[in-house]
């Protein structure tokens, strides 16, 4: 695996937000939008299990990660602001 990069850019404001993450620990990415009248929200988030079918099917297929008591995990993300000239 390696690193994945997602970038949201706004050409009018001449900048972008770049999100990089390690796919060995966060192998999926989820995007959701709320496009209400006069209100717009967009989220991009690296995640550790597939979100398209929900947690139930992932649990049944033994693809839903669990932490044992006392166990911990570390995730690495990089967030950058990119300015355009």
HUKACOR-V403428 format. One record per helix or strand. SS is the DSSP state (~ for helix, > for strand). FROM is the first residue (numbers start at 1). TO is the last residue. If there is no record, write none. Layout:
BEGIN
SS&FROM&TO  SS&FROM&TO
END
This chain:
BEGIN
>&3&10  >&15&22  >&28&34  >&41&47  ~&54&60  >&77&83
END
